Amino acid sequence: MTPTRVTAISLESLTLPLTEPFAIAGGAPDVADNLLVRLQLADGTVGLGEAAPFTAVTGETAASTRAALERGSAQWLGADARGWRPLCAQLAQALPEAPSARCALETALLDALARHYRTPLWVFFGGAGTALETDMTVTAGDVAHALASTRAILARGIHTLKVKVGALEPEGDLERLVAIRAAAPHARLFVDANGGYSLAQARAFLKGVAREGVGLALFEQPVHPSDLEGMAALTREAPMPICADESARSAADVLRLVRAGAASAVNIKAMKYGVAEALHIWSLARTAGLELMVGAMLESILAASLSAHLAAGLGGFSYVDLDTPLFIARHPFRGGSRQEGARLSVAEVEAGHGVQWA
């Protein structure tokens, strides 16, 4: 029997309460309703994957994701994990509207394969490095909430803040941003509208930012994902990089953005399209000269560790947004990427992504 043949795949719910509602322009969930995938090879090696459906971004629900995982699992039973690329391509064709399910299955498959060969995933992905420095998010809310969040983030030793905007009118968001800058004068600031602004609102916001001298290092997804012209206009006009997130849900989307001059950076999230597509997008974005961010949905340390291995192993990421494990109240896992302050490291992982069920 081939030792890398897939012999079993099991699913279970992974309900993770958050430390606070993760408020963005599209909603404010207070729990991550995720799913866990266990994939076993013929030699007994087990790999773990996580699906983190986020309805506001991908339209998926926990129920639709479970159904997709059941269909995808049936296709992979008996397959040789060493042929992971064609298996991922097959999965993309079978589950085109279930990206978090694809990500979970692909993560579990690659984790099992890397564990079989006793290789950490950062080496598997390219071996560029083992360390990253992450930001932490100030979720949407009022000025008092923004100030409390900023102080808590700085107390953790994290000095890059990603501020969620777009849930309020531009002047309200600007008031929050001015207060954050006063509380963190030396911090690196990103803003992320999650597509919540119109083009006119984004322009008004940027005008206010310039007037107040806030200083931003990045503006992520300022307008609706379908507004390619708006993204292109802001890419031309803004003094900071414009990063596509919800506008970039596939390699084809990234190619459209490049051709339209509608982004100067792209947020690579494996949960939006799976691991294989993330690798494709990394190559495409690098070739096109786009800056790179690595990000996550509402993911535990399991999926976030996969992304840390991906970004560290590939290299070339100017922006790192892998803070979601810090919003999970209780993790049922151990191992994976380690965090001290802003620094993430996968150097101590011996095989796979390193995450084990606690």
N, C-alpha and C positions, 0 to 999 in steps of 0.2 A: 504493500500500500504506500502511495506517495505521502510522505510525512506532512507536506504542506497543503493537503487536500482539506477543504472546508467540510467538517462533519456535523457541526451543530451551530445554530444561531438562535439566541433567546432574547426576549425583550422584557423590560419592566419599566413601570412608571418611576419617574425621578422628580418628585415634587419638592422644590427648594424654596422655602420662605426667604424673602429679602429683608435686609436691614432697614430699608425705606422704599417707598414706591419709586420705581425707576421712571421718573416723569420726563417725557420728551414731547415734541409737538404732536405726535400721533397717539398718545395715551400714557397711562401711568400704572403698569402692572405692579402688584406687590408680592407676586410669587412667580417663580420660574417653573412652568409646567412642562418639564423636559422628559426625555425617555433615554434609557440605558440599553445599549446593545452589547451582548457578549457573543463573541465569535470564536469557535474552537476549531483547531486544526487536528489532523489525524494523529499527530504526535502528542496531543494533549495540551499544547500551547493555547492560551486564551488571550484574545485581544479585546479591549474595551472601546466603545464609541459612545458619543452623546449626541442626541438630537435636541436642539433648542429652537423650536418653532416660535417665531415672533410675528403674530398676525398683522401688526401694523406695517411690517416691512415686506414680508413674503406672502401674506395671505394664508399661511398654514395655521392649523390648530393642532393640539395634541392628538385629537381623534383622527384627523386626516393623516397626520404623520405616522401614527401607529399602523393605520391601514396600509400606507405606502411601505413601511418597514416590513410588514408581513409579506407583501408581494415581492419586494426586493430580496428578502431572505430566501424565499423559495427558489428564486432564480440562481442563487449562488451556491446552494448546497451541492456538494460533490465537485465543485470547481477547484482548480489549483491556484492558490493565492499568489504564486510566483507570476502568474499572468494578470497582475492587478490592473494594468492599463486597459486592456480590452474588457475586463470585468467592469471597470468604472465607466467605460464608454457604453457598454450594454445597459448599465444602470441608468445613465443619463437619458437614454432613449426610452426606457421603460417608465421612469419616474420624472418626467420633465418639470412637473409642478410641485415637486417635493424635495427641495434642495437640502433641508435639514436632515431628512431621512437618508439621502445620498451621503451627506457628510458623515453621519453616524456610522453607516455601514463601511464606508471607505476608511474611516479612522480605525474602526475595529479590525478591518482586514490588514491594514498597514502596520498597526500595532502588533498584531499576532505574527505577521511575517518578520518584522524587525526583531521581535522577541525570539522567534525561532532561530534567527541568525545571530542573536546576542549583540545586536547593533542598536544604538540609540537613534531615534528618528532624526535628530539634527544632523547626524552623519549621513543617513539615508537621503536626506533632502539636499545635501551638497557640502556640508562640513565647513561653511564659511565662518561660523563662530558659535559661541554658547551663551552670550549675554545680550540683554536688551535693557532699555530704560523706558518704563511706561509712564503714561499720564494717569490721572484719575478724574472722573466726571463730576461736575457740579450739575445735578439734575435740575430740571425746570422748577420754578417756584418764585417766591417773592425775595426781596432784598435780604430780609433776616435769614431766610433759609440759605441763600447764597453765601452770606458771610459765615454762618455756622459751618457750612460744608467746606468753605475755603480754609478756615482755621483747622478743621479736622484733617484735611488733606495735607496741609503743610506740617502738621504735627506728626504725620506718618513718615515724613522725610521725602515727600513727593512734591516736586516744584514745577511740574507741567500740569496745567489744569485745562480740561476740556469742558467748556460751558455750553449747556444745552439752551438754545434760543429757538424762537419760532412759535412757542406756545403763547406768547404775549405779543402785543404790538411792538414795533421796533423801539419806541421810546421807553417802554417798560423793560425790555431786555437791555437797553443801553444803561438804564439806571442800575440794574444788577451788575453789569460789567464794570461800570465806573467804581462801584463799591468793592468789587472783587479786586480790581487793580490797586485800589488804595490799601487794601488789606494784604496784598501780595505784590508789592512794587517790583520785585525782581523775578517773578514767575514768568514762565513761558505760557502764553494763553492761546488756546484754540477755541473756536466756536463751531457749533454744529446745529443747524436749523432743521435737520431731518426733513428737508423739503417743505418746511412750514411757511416760508415767506413767498410772496409774489415777487416779481422782478422789481417793482416799484418799492416794495418794503425792504428788500435786500439793499437796494441803492440808498434808501433813507437811513438804514442801519449803518452802512459803511460811511455815509456822510457824517453821522453822529460820532462814530468811532474816531474818525479823523479830527473832528472838532474837539473832542475830549482828550485826544492824544493817548488813547488807551494802549495801542500797540498790540496787534494780533499777528501770530505766526502762521495761522491757517484758518480758512473758512470752509467748513465741510457742508456739502449738499445744501446750498442756500435756498434753492427753489425746487419746485416739484420735479420728480424724476423725468416726467415727460417733456419738460420745458428745456429742450436742447438749445434753443436760441437764447434763452435767459442765461443758461450756464455759460454759453459762449461769450455773451456780452460781459458777464461778470469776470470771466477769465481774462478778457482784454482790459477791463477797467480797474480791477481791484489791485491794490498794492501788495497783497499777500497771495499765496497759492490758493486756488479754488480746488477743493478735493471732491471727487465724485464718490458717493457711496450707494445710495438707493438707485442712482442712475446707471450704476455699473453692476448688473446682476448676471453678466455672462461675458465671455471674451468678445462676442459680437457687439455687445453694448460698448465695451471699451474701445473697440475699433471705430464705432460710430462717434464716440466722444473725441477720439484722436482726429478723425477726418474733419470734424466740425470745429476743432480748436476749443472744445467745450469743457476742458479740465486741464489743470497743470499737475494734478496728483490724483491717485486713485486709492480707495480703501479696499484692501483685499481681506475678505472675510470668507473663510472656508464654509461657514454655515450658510452662506448665500448661494453656493453652487457646488460644494464638494471639494475634496482635496485635489483631484486631478485637474479640474477647471481652474483652481487657484494657481496651480503651477503654470498652466497655460497663460493665464492673465499676467502673472509675474513676468514671464518672458516677453509678452507683447508690450506691457507697460515699460519695461526696461528698454526695449528696442525703440519705442516711441519717445523716450526721454521724459516720461512722466515720473514724478516723485511717488514714493510708495508709503502707504500707511498699512499697518496690520491692525485689524479690529475684531470685534466679537459681538454676538448677540448676548442674551442673558444666560451666560454659560458658567458652569462650575469649573473647578480647576482641571477637570478632565479635558473638555474641549479647548479650554484656554491653553493647556499645556501643549496640545497638538499644534495650536497656532504659534506658540512660542518656539517650538522645534522648527516649524516651517519658516518663520521669519529669521531666526538665528542661523539655521542651516543654509538658507538661500542667500541671506545678506541683502544689503542695499536699501533697507527700510529707514527712512528719515523720521517717521512718526510711528509711535507704538501706543496702541489703545487697548491694552489687555488687562483692564481693571475690574471686569465683571465679577471675578471670584471674591473681590473685596465687598461686594454687595450681597453675597450669599450668607445668610445667618449661620447655617450649619452645613458643613460638607461631609458627605458619607465616604470620602476618599482619603487616601494618604499618598504621598509621593508626588511625582511630576515636577513641574518647574518650581523653583524656590524663589521667594521674594523677600528682599530686605530693603526697606524704603522703596525707592523707585526701581531698583535693580532686579531684573528677572534673570535667573540662570538655569540652564538645563545641563550644566557641566557634570553634575553628579548622577545623572540618569544613566543606568547601565544598559538598558535595552528598551526598545519601543518608546512610548511617551512617558513611561515610568509611573503611571497612576495605577493604584491598586484599590480595590474595595476595602474600606477600613474594617 
